[in-house]
Amino acid sequence: MSNPPPLSAASYAARINFVIELAERLHAYGTTAQRLEGAISAVAQRLRLECEPWSNPTGLILTFSDPQRPPGEGDTTRVIRLAPGENDLYRLAETDRIAEDVMAGRLGLAEAHAQMSVLDKPPTRRFRAMQVLAYGLAATGIAGLLRLPWLDIGVAGLNGLLIGVLVQWSETHPRFKEALEAVTAMFAASVTLLVAAFVAPLNQNTVIIASLIVLLPGMSLTNAVNELTSQHLVSGTARFAGAVTTVLKLAIGTVIALYLADLFGLQAHVRASRPQPEWVEWGALVLAAFAFAVLFRAHRRDYPKVMIAAASGYLISRYGGQAFGSPAGIFLAALVLTAAGNAYARWWNRPGAILRVPGIIMLVPGSVSLRGLLTLIQQQDIDAGQAALLAVLNILLALIAGLLFGNLLLPSRRNL
């Protein structure tokens, strides 16, 4: 096999095109603004380009110049409109590997482009089926972690499966995707209300939230505040607005179902019951961790790492919360998982997101924000809304503090 041509032989346009494609892919795979801009700047510097990247949740602006030319002579600016990214750990890891190989001289730009193009192959039926199953498993797992009765767990799992089907269907129907959160919330709430009215009482709001757990924007809220603290104000504000909009759409769908039930005289029986023994919680933790490994689209060889990270975040926050208080437990979990992700990136030369993202997924405040909004709407009580807002702020502050101090405890040599 012949050695790839040196980067010095690549044209100015070819180097720019590689950086642009790399930026688009990192954006599509859920990379936050500060990490994306840091990674792109590092790659551009190795390719002997001067690049000023600017990232936000729906686009990129990349300005290039050639340091070997007079100022202004070879300047190029690209403005790219993109859809908000989704976490895809396998493609993120592969893109990171390709970029590392290019910078190390093991791969030419043409070969790198060809390898990146392979990542665009359409999802198989098996992949889609696994995603649908993971939605059901995640809802079942979260309901089990909350120690709900078996009927509640079953209803949440069924809702999760059917929501997974709707999510997959929306991938090929863009107009439906705009209303996806509202429709799925209305559907999950309707099924829950029907079961509570005609079968047996349920923990109504908790079952609805467990059913919608994967659609809740807790990770987006956390990333938004993280970007704001990193002085990426435009990106953080936009991401925060998107997360709040998602919560509102979920609440709208749920409220529509509640209104229709009241309109038709449907009397749902509500109870507050957490009867499950401790072993159910442990089994549910394994189930939820596996579901998030699938939903984050990790490679099969990374499943054990992702599952251990997700379970560790939950366990550290739980036992740390019992010992020192809930915010302290969340802070400790975020700190440990951030440092662990940085260590993994530093010593194994792979994206720390493989540990960091699943590690904090069970800590994020999405469910608390939706529960608070539903309570506010149902009870028409401003005090309930204020209590929910304070709970969300406490979780966010503890999370961000853990992320910041985790990066201080063990800084990463890599942006991803």
BELNORWO-V495637 format. One record per residue. SS is DSSP state (helix for helix, strand for strand, loop for the rest). Layout:
BEGIN
ss-><SS/SS>
END
This chain:
BEGIN
ss-><loop/loop/loop/loop/loop/loop/helix/helix/helix/loop/loop/helix/helix/helix/helix/helix/helix/helix/helix/helix/helix/helix/helix/helix/helix/helix/helix/helix/loop/loop/loop/loop/helix/helix/helix/helix/helix/helix/helix/helix/helix/helix/helix/helix/helix/helix/loop/loop/loop/strand/strand/strand/strand/strand/strand/strand/loop/loop/strand/strand/strand/strand/strand/strand/strand/loop/loop/loop/loop/loop/loop/loop/loop/loop/loop/strand/strand/strand/strand/strand/strand/loop/loop/loop/loop/loop/loop/loop/helix/helix/helix/helix/helix/helix/helix/helix/helix/helix/helix/helix/helix/helix/helix/loop/loop/loop/loop/loop/helix/helix/helix/helix/helix/helix/helix/helix/helix/helix/loop/loop/loop/loop/loop/loop/helix/helix/helix/helix/helix/helix/helix/helix/helix/helix/helix/helix/helix/helix/helix/helix/helix/helix/helix/helix/helix/loop/loop/loop/loop/helix/helix/helix/helix/helix/helix/helix/helix/helix/helix/helix/helix/helix/helix/helix/helix/helix/helix/helix/helix/helix/loop/loop/loop/helix/helix/helix/helix/loop/loop/helix/helix/helix/helix/helix/helix/helix/helix/helix/helix/helix/helix/helix/helix/helix/helix/helix/helix/helix/loop/loop/loop/strand/loop/helix/helix/helix/helix/helix/helix/helix/helix/loop/helix/helix/helix/loop/loop/helix/helix/helix/helix/helix/helix/helix/helix/helix/helix/helix/helix/loop/loop/loop/helix/helix/helix/helix/helix/helix/helix/helix/helix/helix/helix/helix/helix/helix/helix/helix/helix/helix/helix/helix/helix/helix/helix/helix/helix/helix/helix/helix/helix/helix/helix/loop/loop/loop/loop/loop/loop/strand/loop/loop/loop/loop/loop/loop/loop/helix/helix/helix/helix/helix/helix/helix/helix/helix/helix/helix/helix/helix/helix/helix/helix/helix/helix/loop/loop/loop/loop/helix/helix/helix/helix/helix/helix/helix/helix/helix/helix/helix/helix/helix/helix/helix/helix/helix/helix/helix/helix/helix/helix/helix/helix/helix/loop/helix/helix/helix/helix/helix/helix/helix/helix/helix/helix/helix/helix/helix/helix/helix/helix/helix/helix/helix/helix/helix/helix/helix/loop/loop/loop/loop/helix/helix/helix/helix/helix/helix/helix/helix/loop/loop/loop/loop/loop/helix/helix/helix/helix/helix/helix/helix/helix/helix/helix/helix/helix/helix/helix/loop/loop/helix/helix/helix/helix/helix/helix/helix/helix/helix/helix/helix/helix/helix/helix/helix/helix/helix/helix/helix/helix/helix/helix/helix/helix/helix/helix/helix/helix/loop/loop/loop/loop/loop/loop/loop>
END
